[in-house]
Amino acid sequence: MQVRRCAHVMIEPRERLDFDLALLATGGTGLRSVIEWIALAPHRDTEVVLSLDEVAVLGVVSPEQWLSLDELAQSHPREVLDALLEKQLLIADATGDTGARAADKALRDAHWRGLDAIAHRYSRWRGVDTVEAQRRFGEETDQTFLQRLGDAPVQVREWVDPAQRQALSAAGSSALDALLARRVTCRNYELTQNLSFADFSTAMYRAFGARAVDEYAPGIFLLKKGAPSAGGLHPVEAYVLVQRVDSIAPGLYHYHPAAHALEPIREMPADELTALAKVCLGGQPYFAQAHVVIALTGRFVRNFWKYRNHAKAYRAVILDAGHLSQILYLAATELGLGAFVTAGVNEVQIEQAFGLEPMAEGPLAMCGFGIRGVERNEVEFDPNHAVWPADKPNPV
Ligand SMILES: Cc1cc2nc3c(=O)[nH]c(=O)nc-3n(C[C@H](O)[C@H](O)[C@H](O)COP(=O)(O)O)c2cc1C
């Protein structure tokens, strides 16, 4: 069997506290500090603890050259090599663990920079319920969340005395000002009325549609959208959970930005779809009720094809997603609709729902839009009463 090291691995000495009954019996707290070597290898879903012998072997096996396992065993303990194969940090050739090899290959093919790959892989959530976590926090402590945090840093950084500032002219009041003033993250959606097909289509086109597809160089096509994108590559995709839109069956779709069309993935009963939306949205029920919920994914392979192992590439893909979500807010607001964006998402469940290989194409955020509800049951930040009149304050 031939083996090589996985493409990327970083090793962190991490401290944890262990409970030891013997220490308690001798009059101590029962707590003991343990420092372990943790391998962070972004082709794996989970971190793994290493022995010092395993760390040493990882430090001498090439991630590029295939070597004979039997030859390696002449200079390194066989049980250490076997343990590293079991932990998927050594990758075997065609005769070994096919899952580990495929996951490692996906990372290599995408040209990830190691640090970014680790940040992406290990910041993904699976089955996190943020609302439940908040409720548990409330039960576990008598402090409010804000008390626990202490004083907030000042809201605006000031470098000089007010007298030294150079005042700027007023912006006037254009249609853009009026639109921006009405942009309020919507957490209250109308549940009984469908969004019209026309409004759905218009918002999708303005936020995500391509206004041109240009052959920039032979075989290299760039998209022109309303939002900027690093290198004009537009690697961010929109996967849509259509819940209540006229003439569209509830289900999962992919939006094709050049054809301005939905690609059906799976139809789903409405209640199942809302349950899936809620799980994907980290348990946030108010967003799960939007007529349209969208997972924004970064197709890393497309951006990293150009920006290989590049220090800014991952950041650029995330920025692209932010630009698209802001246009969605504006497009929805102009149509008199509400919109939201959230980073509190369960990436793993989104990947599973849409069948995505996480390191080739992974969720970055979710957004959505729909008809605003008439009741304000959930909190919205509308201090200027642009959406909600003063006599409809936030619920307490
Ligand atoms: C990156 C990002 C992540 C956000 N995540 C959440 C979230 O998890 N839950 C939520 O209710 N709102 C979320 N929001 C919305 C913000 O709470 C909202 O923008 C903020 O309260 C200000 O309100 P406004 O958008 O109406 O001005 C997020 C916004 C951004 C830009």
The ligand as a Tripos MOL2 file, in Angstrom:
@<TRIPOS>MOLECULE
LIG
   31    33     1     0     0
SMALL
NO_CHARGES

@<TRIPOS>ATOM
      1 C1        -23.7230   38.9360    8.8280 C.3       1 LIG1
      2 C2        -25.0610   39.1300    9.4850 C.ar      1 LIG1
      3 C3        -25.5540   38.1310   10.3080 C.ar      1 LIG1
      4 C4        -26.8020   38.2810   10.9150 C.ar      1 LIG1
      5 N1        -27.2930   37.2470   11.6660 N.ar      1 LIG1
      6 C5        -28.5040   37.3670   12.2460 C.ar      1 LIG1
      7 C6        -29.0620   36.3120   13.0330 C.ar      1 LIG1
      8 O1        -28.4520   35.2640   13.2140 O.2       1 LIG1
      9 N2        -30.2910   36.4690   13.5610 N.ar      1 LIG1
     10 C7        -31.0030   37.6150   13.3940 C.ar      1 LIG1
     11 O2        -32.1250   37.7060   13.9000 O.2       1 LIG1
     12 N3        -30.5070   38.6390   12.6580 N.ar      1 LIG1
     13 C8        -29.2780   38.5310   12.0800 C.ar      1 LIG1
     14 N4        -28.7810   39.5640   11.3210 N.ar      1 LIG1
     15 C9        -29.5670   40.8030   11.1550 C.3       1 LIG1
     16 C10       -29.1020   41.8340   12.1520 C.3       1 LIG1
     17 O3        -29.5570   41.4510   13.4290 O.3       1 LIG1
     18 C11       -29.6400   43.1950   11.7620 C.3       1 LIG1
     19 O4        -29.0350   43.6010   10.5810 O.3       1 LIG1
     20 C12       -29.4050   44.2100   12.8700 C.3       1 LIG1
     21 O5        -30.2060   43.9190   13.9890 O.3       1 LIG1
     22 C13       -29.7110   45.6190   12.4200 C.3       1 LIG1
     23 O6        -31.0450   45.7110   11.9680 O.3       1 LIG1
     24 P1        -31.3850   46.2210   10.5080 P.3       1 LIG1
     25 O7        -30.8410   45.2230    9.5230 O.co2     1 LIG1
     26 O8        -32.8820   46.2700   10.4680 O.co2     1 LIG1
     27 O9        -30.7300   47.5630   10.3510 O.co2     1 LIG1
     28 C14       -27.5510   39.4520   10.7160 C.ar      1 LIG1
     29 C15       -27.0330   40.4570    9.8900 C.ar      1 LIG1
     30 C16       -25.8100   40.3110    9.2840 C.ar      1 LIG1
     31 C17       -25.2970   41.3900    8.3770 C.3       1 LIG1
@<TRIPOS>BOND
     1     1     2 1
     2     2     3 ar
     3     2    30 ar
     4     3     4 ar
     5     4     5 ar
     6     4    28 ar
     7     5     6 ar
     8     6     7 ar
     9     6    13 1
    10     7     8 2
    11     7     9 ar
    12     9    10 ar
    13    10    11 2
    14    10    12 ar
    15    12    13 ar
    16    13    14 ar
    17    14    15 1
    18    14    28 ar
    19    15    16 1
    20    16    17 1
    21    16    18 1
    22    18    19 1
    23    18    20 1
    24    20    21 1
    25    20    22 1
    26    22    23 1
    27    23    24 1
    28    24    25 2
    29    24    26 1
    30    24    27 1
    31    28    29 ar
    32    29    30 ar
    33    30    31 1
@<TRIPOS>SUBSTRUCTURE
     1 LIG1         1 GROUP 0 **** ****
